[in-house]
Amino acid sequence: MHQVIEWLTGFDEKKLEELINSKVTFEEFFTEAQLNPNVTLIKGVICGYRVEEIENELTQKVRYLDKLVDELAKGRKMEKILRKE
């Protein structure tokens, strides 16, 4: 899970723990994040919405994370979860 979050946000385990302990909001969390340049390769449906079509920027970032966690939970190979061009 940490590897997926780090790939998406750039946060290492120490920074992630700091953010969790600070009880930041999703907005604060994603404001500090440096999203992976390949984030646009995340496509598909999560919670009934196509992630690539979500217009609200914060909602889209949250759904990117949802999508990656969902793929991890379903046993998808890490090489596929951590998208590369």
Secondary structure, DSSP 4 states (H G I P E B T S, - for coil): -HHHHHHHH---HHHHHHHHHTT--HHHHHHH----GGGGG--SEETTEEGGG--SHHHHHHHHHHHHHHHHHTT--HHHHS---
